Amino acid sequence: ASLKAFVEQMEAKLRRNDHKSNWRDKPIDALFRLMLIELEEFKVHHEFFDVKEARPELVDLANFALILWDRLGMLDQDKPASTQK
């Protein structure tokens, strides 16, 4: 039940951001930095705000992990990502 609810939240957030440009065109390093920002946002919300404000940050973090996973899938899997765009 938890996985289904979490994935539904991920999908809903991705759909709300469909209007944004395609992540497949973005540099991997930029996407990774954005994911780190989401991690920092979660840490701040977790430490200083209500749980109801912290939980959605984990959805954002998971979505960036998915985005990076997809983006890395576009690369030659037998070479280091750092040598590819």
Secondary structure, 3 states (H helix, E strand, C coil): CHHHHHHHHHHHHHHHCCCCCCHHHCCHHHHHHHHHHHHHHHHHHHHHCCHHHHHHHHHHHHHHHHHHHHHHCCCCCCCCHHHCC
